[in-house]
Amino acid sequence: MQVGCIRGGKLLTSEESGDTARWILFDQVEIDLTGRRLFVDGHESPLEPKAFAVLALLARQPGRALTRDEILDAVWGHRHVTPGVLNRIVTLLRHALGEQAQNAQYLKTVHGVGYRFDLPPAMNNERAPVAEPKTAPAPKAVEMTAPEPVVTEPVATTIVADDETGSVEVGPLPFPQAMSPRHASIMRSRRLGYVLLLLPLIAAAGWLLWQRTASDEARPVSVEEQGVAVLPMVNATGDASQQFFVDGISESLIGKLAQYEGLRVIGRTAAFHFRDSKEKARDIGATLGVAHLVAGSVQRDGNVVRVGIELIRSADGGTVWSQRFDRPYKDLFALQDEISLSVAGALQVKLLHARPSMIASGRPASGNLDAYDAYLRGTYDMQENQAKSVEEFEHATRLDPGYSQAWAWLALERTLYASDILQGEAARTAYAQARAEVDTALRLRPNYGQAHAIRANLLRIGDHDWNGSLAEFRVALPLVTDTDPSHGAYSILLTTLGKTKEAIVEREKYIHGDPLSGFAHMYLSNLQASLGRLDEAEASLRDAERLVPKDTDWYASQWSFLAILRGDADAATSAAKRMNAGHLRDTTLTTALQIGSDRDAADAALQRLLDADGRAKNDAYSVARVYALRNDADKVFEWLRRDRERGGNGVLHMLSSPLILRLRNDPRLATYCQQANLPAPNASEALSLDQIRVKLALQR
C-alpha cells in the first residue's frame, strides 16, 4: 500500500503528493493517519485510541454518511457497544475540532442514520516537499503497509471544562510559540529529510524492525486500553443470608483495582448484570468492552474464608491466571489486599500513587470487622430497601464512630430517602441529619472525594444551594475516577443549572464506567431530548429498554414524552395506555391528551389529576407541566408555587423542561428562578417545546 495525503477531497499517494506519510489536511486541521495524531492550529490535540479510529474512518470517506452500526462494526468489531459510547466519542472529536453539534462544519450528524465527515469545498493543503539530502543519494523506497488505526477500548479521560465547573483540563502543555499548520508541516518534512540520511546506517537492522512490526500488529490489545470487569462472585456457602458478604468481596476488588494506573474497571451495576449469566466470556467482554474478566467463588465457613479467583481472557475464554486463598476471617482485610495485588500482578498494572484518596476501599481504618459487616449489609440493601440500608449504616457507625465511609454512605442514603419519600418537616429533619453525617465523614477524612460528592448532592437536593454544590463538586471530581458515579450526580446539577451540553458529557463519562445502567441511559435520553436531539434520545431510550427490560412503565412514559415533543398525539397517547394502571399512568396519559384533538377527554383527565392531587410528592409540578401544554401561564405559576411550598422537586427541572421553558420569556419565570437562586431562563441551553418543533420542521 502506498502512502500519501488527502488533498481537495482525494487520497493521494506519496508519488502524487510529494509526502512520505498519510495525511488529511484542511483548513487549520491536520490528521496524521500513520502516527494517529490530530493537529489543530499547529498544536497536537490528544485523542483516545478509539476516538482517533472513528475520526480516521469518517475522514477517509468524506461526504459519505456512515450508519452507527457501520461505525460500531468497523471500530469496535461488534454491535454490543451501546450508541451512548459512540455519542461520547463524537462529542470528544467535535471538541477537539473546535466545533459544536448544532453548527458542525466537519463532523455532522445525519439524523436517523449516523454521521458524515465533510471536507471544505476548496482547500489549500499543500505540504512542503521533503528536503533532498545533499551528501547522500536518496535511498530506494521500500514499500510498506501503513497500519490501520488501532481499535482499542478508550481509557477514560477528563473532558476539558471551564473554570466555572472546576473540572481539570487534561491536554498537552502549550508550545512556547504558536506554530501554524503550514510551519508545522515544513518542520516535520525537514525532520523526515534528516531521517533519510540515517537510513543506510540502519538498513542492516531492517529485518528486525519488520519482524517487530509484524509482532506488534498481531499483539492483543493491552489491558490498560481495554480494562477489566469483576463479575459477581459465586456464593459457595449455600447460605443466601451471606450473599451480602460475597458481594462485598467483589465490590472491594472493584474498588481496589480502580487504584491502578491506566486500568479501566467496570462499575458494579454493569458487572453485576451478569450474575448467574450463561453467556460466553467473549460475549460478556464484548458487551462491557473489556479485555479481561475476573470471576470466582467465596465460601465463608465459620471463621474461615475461602476464595477462588480466575482471570479470564475475554477474546477466547482462556484462563490467564487462577489462585485459591484460604484465610481466617479475622484476616479478611489482609486477604482482600492479597487478592487485589495478585490480580493486578496478573494484569501487569502498576499502583496509582498520584491520588491515593481516589478510591475508598470501604474498610474502616480501625479494622473493626463487625462494623465492616454492617457496612456491607447496608450497601447490599441500598438498591431495594432504603430504610433497612439506613439502619445498617447507622449500626456500622455505632460500632465504629471513626468509620468515615459508613458515615458518608449513611448521609447519601438518608438524603435519597428524604428526597424520594419524605415531605415537609420529616424531610427537613432528615436533611439536617444527613448534613451532620457527611460533615462527620469529612472531618474524619478531609480528602475523601466521594464524601465531597455526597455533600454536593445534599446541597443540591436538600438546600437548593447550587453554588455550594458546585464548589463541593470542584473538590470531589479531581479525587475520583472519570467513571465514578459522582459524574452522574454532577450531570444532574448541571442539568438543574441549564448547562445541558456539559451535563451530557458528564453523563457519558458515567456510562463509560457503568455501560449497563438503564437509568443512566434514560437520563441521557432526557438530556438529548431537551436539546431537540430526538433521534439520539430515542436511541438512548432503546438502550435503557434493552439493558433493564423490567422498567416498562418508565420507558413508556418517556416514549410518550418524546412523542409529545414531536407533536404526535396518537403515539403519545398509545404509549401512555401501554402502562400499568396507577398514578404514573394517569399522569402520563393526562399529559399526552393535552396535545390531542379531543378536548373533552383532555379536560376530564386533567380534572381527575386535580382530584388526585397529593397522592405523590411531585403532583403539583406534574399539574404545572400539563397547564404548560395548555398554554395557561397563570395556572402554571400557581402550581409551581404550590410545588415549592410543599418541598417538591420541580425547581430541579425549571431550566431543563421543554414544557416549562415555553414560558422562558415570561417575567414570572425569571422571578421564580431568581428567588430559587437559579440562572435566568434564557441562560439555559435546553430548548422549549416550541423551539424543538421548529428545529424538527427545519430538518425535514
Beta strands, then each sheet from edge to edge (+ up, - down):
strand 1: 4-7
strand 2: 10-13
strand 3: 23-26
strand 4: 29-32
strand 5: 37-40
strand 6: 43-44
strand 7: 65-67
strand 8: 107-110
strand 9: 114-117
strand 10: 228-230
strand 11: 234-235
strand 12: 292-301
strand 13: 304-313
strand 14: 319-328
sheet 1: 2+ 1- 3- 4+ 5- 6+
sheet 2: 7+ 9- 8+
sheet 3: 10+ 12+ 11+
sheet 4: 10+ 12+ 13- 14+
end
